[in-house]
């Protein structure tokens, strides 16, 4: 009787490495989209820029436009985490701390990613495929925001009030990011200045949303 053979071939990738590959693909896709346009960019080019095959790109993403999802989702997850950690007695501005220096502890949303997202958001104005991904990311984020707000208020997850608050909060965030991206195109600014300007837009948007209509 022969002994069973062990598994051969390349060992499976860890979840962390898979996330890293997705982010590398996202960066490559954004760079190519910005420099040569979405229509002229192929999966082969995206893969070549990362050092993987086009087949690997399609294994992770169903379309070239969807390759940018990791960059967009990173910012949304940071905000959802901040809402979950928002404790009573603390202002929303303090909880989100928009002007805080982004560190490695924040995962993939480094200063480089912030700059990439700005360029990406500007492209969503003229690229319907990217626009759909951008809006879908926020649409999927809204329930996470609602759950975080419901938990903070001690309300059931399906309560209407946090759902409405989350919708207002979500729309305000998206409008602020878009306004910042579209009005700073071609404006030279370092990472700190750009972060400060974006933080001011986000605070204004949330203030307006929380004030309501009069």
Buried (B, 14 or more C-beta within 10 A) or exposed (E): EEEEEEEEEEEEEEEEEEBBBBBBBBBBBBBBBBEEEBEEBEBEBBBBBBEBEBEBBBEBBEEBBBBBBBBBBBBBBBBBBBBBEBEEEEEBBEBBEBBEEBEEEBBBBBBEBBBBBBBBBBBBEEBEBBBBBBEEBBEEBBBBBBBBBBBBEEBEEEBEEBBEBBBBBBBBBBBBBBBBBEEBEEEEEEBEEBBBBBBBBBBBBBEBBEEEEE
